Amino acid sequence: MSIRYFAVWRKRAFIIPICTSDLESRHFDNFLGCGTPEGPRGVVGLEILGSVALLRSLAVAEETRGLGCGKALVAEAENYAKDKGARELYLLTTTAESFFARLGYSRVERKTAPDQIKHMNEFSALCPDRAAFMVKKL
Ligand SMILES: CC(C)(COP(=O)(O)OP(=O)(O)OC[C@H]1O[C@@H](n2cnc3c(N)ncnc32)[C@H](O)[C@@H]1OP(=O)(O)O)[C@@H](O)C(=O)NCCC(=O)NCCS
C-alpha cells in the first residue's frame, strides 16, 4: 500500500525528532504512506541518488505504533528504492537504531558514506553527529 498524502501529513504535524527542515515539495515525490489520505497513519521518505538511496522521515502516529506499520513502511521503501535502481539504502537515526538493526541495517562510520550522501544537507548539517549512520544492501 503506497498512498501519497503528503500535504495532509504536513498539516498533521507529527511531533517527532526527525530532520525535516530541508524538505521541499520536490522531496515528496518519493514519500510513501500507510493509511489513507483522510487518515494517514505513517510516512517514510526516500532520496534516490543513483545506486544508493537515503531513507528519511519515518514516522508512525503514536496511537498506531506497534501494529506493524513501521516495518511495512520500511519494507515498502526498500522495494521502491530497489525498483528505482538503488542497491544500498542508508539512513540516519537518533531514536530507532535497534528498530532498524532488527530489519537488517548495520551501523557504519559516517566517513564511509558515498559522496552522494555526504553532500546532502541531512547528512552534513541537519542530523546531529551522535545519529547512528546505518546501511542495508538491497
Ligand atoms: C520507529 C517507529 C517508526 C516504529 O513504528 P511502529 O509502527 O511502531 O513499528 P512496528 O509496529 O512495525 O514495529 C514495532 C516493533 O518495533 C519496536 N520499536 C518501535 N519503535 C522503536 C524504537 N524507536 N527503537 C527500537 N525499537 C522500536 C517495538 O518495540 C516493536 O517490537 P516487537 O515487534 O518486538 O514488539 C515509530 O515508533 C515512530 O514513529 N517513532 C518516532 C519517530 C522515529 O523515531 N522515527 C525514526 C526516525 S529515523
The ligand as a MOL file (V3000), in Angstrom:
LIG
                    3D

  0  0  0     0  0            999 V3000
M  V30 BEGIN CTAB
M  V30 COUNTS 48 50 0 0 0
M  V30 BEGIN ATOM
M  V30 1 C 10.1080 3.8250 14.9820 0
M  V30 2 C 8.6480 3.7590 14.5480 0
M  V30 3 C 8.5300 4.2850 13.1230 0
M  V30 4 C 8.1760 2.2980 14.5940 0
M  V30 5 O 6.8640 2.2460 14.0800 0
M  V30 6 P 5.8210 1.0830 14.5370 0
M  V30 7 O 4.6790 1.1470 13.6010 0
M  V30 8 O 5.5580 1.1740 15.9760 0
M  V30 9 O 6.7090 -0.2130 14.2540 0
M  V30 10 P 6.1900 -1.7110 14.0690 0
M  V30 11 O 4.8360 -1.8490 14.6680 0
M  V30 12 O 6.3520 -2.1160 12.6600 0
M  V30 13 O 7.2740 -2.4970 14.9010 0
M  V30 14 C 7.1680 -2.4910 16.2860 0
M  V30 15 C 8.4260 -3.1220 16.8660 0
M  V30 16 O 9.4930 -2.1570 16.7780 0
M  V30 17 C 9.9240 -1.8150 18.0900 0
M  V30 18 N 10.1950 -0.3730 18.0950 0
M  V30 19 C 9.3280 0.6110 17.8680 0
M  V30 20 N 9.9390 1.7950 17.9750 0
M  V30 21 C 11.2240 1.5350 18.2820 0
M  V30 22 C 12.3720 2.3440 18.5260 0
M  V30 23 N 12.3040 3.6790 18.4800 0
M  V30 24 N 13.5420 1.7420 18.7910 0
M  V30 25 C 13.6160 0.3980 18.8450 0
M  V30 26 N 12.5790 -0.4440 18.6260 0
M  V30 27 C 11.3950 0.1370 18.3540 0
M  V30 28 C 8.7610 -2.1700 19.0050 0
M  V30 29 O 9.2260 -2.4220 20.3070 0
M  V30 30 C 8.1990 -3.4030 18.3450 0
M  V30 31 O 8.9490 -4.5250 18.6910 0
M  V30 32 P 8.2830 -6.0150 18.6660 0
M  V30 33 O 7.9920 -6.3490 17.2240 0
M  V30 34 O 9.3300 -6.8870 19.2670 0
M  V30 35 O 7.0480 -5.9170 19.5040 0
M  V30 36 C 7.7320 4.5870 15.4880 0
M  V30 37 O 7.9690 4.1940 16.8260 0
M  V30 38 C 7.9300 6.1050 15.4030 0
M  V30 39 O 7.2940 6.7740 14.5920 0
M  V30 40 N 8.7900 6.6330 16.2510 0
M  V30 41 C 9.0390 8.0830 16.3050 0
M  V30 42 C 9.7820 8.5790 15.0750 0
M  V30 43 C 11.1060 7.9040 14.9020 0
M  V30 44 O 11.8460 7.6800 15.8520 0
M  V30 45 N 11.3930 7.6060 13.6240 0
M  V30 46 C 12.6460 7.0370 13.2080 0
M  V30 47 C 13.4510 8.1490 12.6500 0
M  V30 48 S 14.7690 7.5360 11.6660 0
M  V30 END ATOM
M  V30 BEGIN BOND
M  V30 1 1 1 2
M  V30 2 1 2 3
M  V30 3 1 2 4
M  V30 4 1 2 36
M  V30 5 1 4 5
M  V30 6 1 5 6
M  V30 7 2 6 7
M  V30 8 1 6 8
M  V30 9 1 6 9
M  V30 10 1 9 10
M  V30 11 2 10 11
M  V30 12 1 10 12
M  V30 13 1 10 13
M  V30 14 1 13 14
M  V30 15 1 14 15
M  V30 16 1 15 16
M  V30 17 1 15 30
M  V30 18 1 16 17
M  V30 19 1 17 18
M  V30 20 1 17 28
M  V30 21 1 18 19
M  V30 22 1 18 27
M  V30 23 2 19 20
M  V30 24 1 20 21
M  V30 25 1 21 22
M  V30 26 2 21 27
M  V30 27 1 22 23
M  V30 28 2 22 24
M  V30 29 1 24 25
M  V30 30 2 25 26
M  V30 31 1 26 27
M  V30 32 1 28 29
M  V30 33 1 28 30
M  V30 34 1 30 31
M  V30 35 1 31 32
M  V30 36 2 32 33
M  V30 37 1 32 34
M  V30 38 1 32 35
M  V30 39 1 36 37
M  V30 40 1 36 38
M  V30 41 2 38 39
M  V30 42 1 38 40
M  V30 43 1 40 41
M  V30 44 1 41 42
M  V30 45 1 42 43
M  V30 46 2 43 44
M  V30 47 1 43 45
M  V30 48 1 45 46
M  V30 49 1 46 47
M  V30 50 1 47 48
M  V30 END BOND
M  V30 END CTAB
M  END
